[in-house]
Amino acid sequence: MPEEITTLLTFFGGTGDLAKRKLYPSTYNLFKKGFLQEHFAIVGASRQEMSNDEFRQMV
């Protein structure tokens, strides 16, 4: 892996309303304010079937 991932966030219910309204926006704000490393990953677990590209588009 070219860039080292230093932080991994796992969201259970990753396609749900709470994630869309609160978790993803607050994670973005933490990143913009410098509280997260430049290289981090988000793993979303959900009952809804979705491809990686669809998940990235939603986030």
mmCIF file of the C-alpha atoms, coordinates in Angstrom:
data_MODEL
# 
_entry.id   MODEL 
# 
loop_
_atom_site.group_PDB 
_atom_site.id 
_atom_site.type_symbol 
_atom_site.label_atom_id 
_atom_site.label_alt_id 
_atom_site.label_comp_id 
_atom_site.label_asym_id 
_atom_site.label_entity_id 
_atom_site.label_seq_id 
_atom_site.pdbx_PDB_ins_code 
_atom_site.Cartn_x 
_atom_site.Cartn_y 
_atom_site.Cartn_z 
_atom_site.occupancy 
_atom_site.B_iso_or_equiv 
_atom_site.pdbx_formal_charge 
_atom_site.auth_seq_id 
_atom_site.auth_comp_id 
_atom_site.auth_asym_id 
_atom_site.auth_atom_id 
_atom_site.pdbx_PDB_model_num 
ATOM 1  C CA . MET A 1 1  ? 0.000   0.000  0.000  1.00 0.00 ? 1  MET A CA 1 
ATOM 2  C CA . PRO A 1 2  ? 1.625   3.296  -1.058 1.00 0.00 ? 2  PRO A CA 1 
ATOM 3  C CA . GLU A 1 3  ? 0.107   5.398  1.713  1.00 0.00 ? 3  GLU A CA 1 
ATOM 4  C CA . GLU A 1 4  ? -0.013  4.139  5.252  1.00 0.00 ? 4  GLU A CA 1 
ATOM 5  C CA . ILE A 1 5  ? -3.496  4.171  6.768  1.00 0.00 ? 5  ILE A CA 1 
ATOM 6  C CA . THR A 1 6  ? -3.141  5.397  10.335 1.00 0.00 ? 6  THR A CA 1 
ATOM 7  C CA . THR A 1 7  ? -6.827  5.563  11.280 1.00 0.00 ? 7  THR A CA 1 
ATOM 8  C CA . LEU A 1 8  ? -9.673  3.178  10.496 1.00 0.00 ? 8  LEU A CA 1 
ATOM 9  C CA . LEU A 1 9  ? -13.260 4.157  11.326 1.00 0.00 ? 9  LEU A CA 1 
ATOM 10 C CA . THR A 1 10 ? -15.999 1.518  11.255 1.00 0.00 ? 10 THR A CA 1 
ATOM 11 C CA . PHE A 1 11 ? -19.617 2.617  11.027 1.00 0.00 ? 11 PHE A CA 1 
ATOM 12 C CA . PHE A 1 12 ? -22.266 -0.017 11.648 1.00 0.00 ? 12 PHE A CA 1 
ATOM 13 C CA . GLY A 1 13 ? -25.404 1.010  9.794  1.00 0.00 ? 13 GLY A CA 1 
ATOM 14 C CA . GLY A 1 14 ? -23.228 2.825  7.268  1.00 0.00 ? 14 GLY A CA 1 
ATOM 15 C CA . THR A 1 15 ? -26.076 3.491  4.827  1.00 0.00 ? 15 THR A CA 1 
ATOM 16 C CA . GLY A 1 16 ? -28.561 4.586  7.471  1.00 0.00 ? 16 GLY A CA 1 
ATOM 17 C CA . ASP A 1 17 ? -30.047 7.948  8.329  1.00 0.00 ? 17 ASP A CA 1 
ATOM 18 C CA . LEU A 1 18 ? -27.795 8.585  11.351 1.00 0.00 ? 18 LEU A CA 1 
ATOM 19 C CA . ALA A 1 19 ? -24.659 7.959  9.308  1.00 0.00 ? 19 ALA A CA 1 
ATOM 20 C CA . LYS A 1 20 ? -25.812 10.247 6.491  1.00 0.00 ? 20 LYS A CA 1 
ATOM 21 C CA . ARG A 1 21 ? -27.004 13.083 8.735  1.00 0.00 ? 21 ARG A CA 1 
ATOM 22 C CA . LYS A 1 22 ? -24.471 12.986 11.585 1.00 0.00 ? 22 LYS A CA 1 
ATOM 23 C CA . LEU A 1 23 ? -21.542 10.571 11.296 1.00 0.00 ? 23 LEU A CA 1 
ATOM 24 C CA . TYR A 1 24 ? -20.217 11.404 7.832  1.00 0.00 ? 24 TYR A CA 1 
ATOM 25 C CA . PRO A 1 25 ? -20.556 15.200 8.193  1.00 0.00 ? 25 PRO A CA 1 
ATOM 26 C CA . SER A 1 26 ? -18.914 15.153 11.640 1.00 0.00 ? 26 SER A CA 1 
ATOM 27 C CA . THR A 1 27 ? -16.089 12.935 10.350 1.00 0.00 ? 27 THR A CA 1 
ATOM 28 C CA . TYR A 1 28 ? -15.519 15.383 7.508  1.00 0.00 ? 28 TYR A CA 1 
ATOM 29 C CA . ASN A 1 29 ? -15.400 18.280 9.986  1.00 0.00 ? 29 ASN A CA 1 
ATOM 30 C CA . LEU A 1 30 ? -12.878 16.420 12.162 1.00 0.00 ? 30 LEU A CA 1 
ATOM 31 C CA . PHE A 1 31 ? -10.696 15.919 9.094  1.00 0.00 ? 31 PHE A CA 1 
ATOM 32 C CA . LYS A 1 32 ? -10.956 19.573 8.004  1.00 0.00 ? 32 LYS A CA 1 
ATOM 33 C CA . LYS A 1 33 ? -10.024 20.764 11.521 1.00 0.00 ? 33 LYS A CA 1 
ATOM 34 C CA . GLY A 1 34 ? -6.945  18.519 11.571 1.00 0.00 ? 34 GLY A CA 1 
ATOM 35 C CA . PHE A 1 35 ? -8.107  15.968 14.147 1.00 0.00 ? 35 PHE A CA 1 
ATOM 36 C CA . LEU A 1 36 ? -7.725  13.048 11.704 1.00 0.00 ? 36 LEU A CA 1 
ATOM 37 C CA . GLN A 1 37 ? -4.603  11.983 9.873  1.00 0.00 ? 37 GLN A CA 1 
ATOM 38 C CA . GLU A 1 38 ? -4.399  12.659 6.140  1.00 0.00 ? 38 GLU A CA 1 
ATOM 39 C CA . HIS A 1 39 ? -4.554  8.944  5.338  1.00 0.00 ? 39 HIS A CA 1 
ATOM 40 C CA . PHE A 1 40 ? -7.505  7.223  6.973  1.00 0.00 ? 40 PHE A CA 1 
ATOM 41 C CA . ALA A 1 41 ? -10.196 4.773  5.946  1.00 0.00 ? 41 ALA A CA 1 
ATOM 42 C CA . ILE A 1 42 ? -13.892 4.406  6.631  1.00 0.00 ? 42 ILE A CA 1 
ATOM 43 C CA . VAL A 1 43 ? -15.522 0.981  6.631  1.00 0.00 ? 43 VAL A CA 1 
ATOM 44 C CA . GLY A 1 44 ? -19.304 0.975  6.499  1.00 0.00 ? 44 GLY A CA 1 
ATOM 45 C CA . ALA A 1 45 ? -21.249 -2.141 7.464  1.00 0.00 ? 45 ALA A CA 1 
ATOM 46 C CA . SER A 1 46 ? -24.874 -2.351 6.440  1.00 0.00 ? 46 SER A CA 1 
ATOM 47 C CA . ARG A 1 47 ? -27.678 -4.761 5.607  1.00 0.00 ? 47 ARG A CA 1 
ATOM 48 C CA . GLN A 1 48 ? -28.212 -2.904 2.324  1.00 0.00 ? 48 GLN A CA 1 
ATOM 49 C CA . GLU A 1 49 ? -26.232 -4.349 -0.579 1.00 0.00 ? 49 GLU A CA 1 
ATOM 50 C CA . MET A 1 50 ? -24.039 -1.706 -2.208 1.00 0.00 ? 50 MET A CA 1 
ATOM 51 C CA . SER A 1 51 ? -20.844 -1.652 -4.264 1.00 0.00 ? 51 SER A CA 1 
ATOM 52 C CA . ASN A 1 52 ? -17.749 0.266  -3.151 1.00 0.00 ? 52 ASN A CA 1 
ATOM 53 C CA . ASP A 1 53 ? -18.398 2.894  -5.828 1.00 0.00 ? 53 ASP A CA 1 
ATOM 54 C CA . GLU A 1 54 ? -22.036 3.326  -4.739 1.00 0.00 ? 54 GLU A CA 1 
ATOM 55 C CA . PHE A 1 55 ? -20.928 3.688  -1.107 1.00 0.00 ? 55 PHE A CA 1 
ATOM 56 C CA . ARG A 1 56 ? -18.308 6.297  -2.005 1.00 0.00 ? 56 ARG A CA 1 
ATOM 57 C CA . GLN A 1 57 ? -20.865 8.239  -4.056 1.00 0.00 ? 57 GLN A CA 1 
ATOM 58 C CA . MET A 1 58 ? -23.301 8.235  -1.121 1.00 0.00 ? 58 MET A CA 1 
ATOM 59 C CA . VAL A 1 59 ? -20.644 9.430  1.331  1.00 0.00 ? 59 VAL A CA 1 
# 
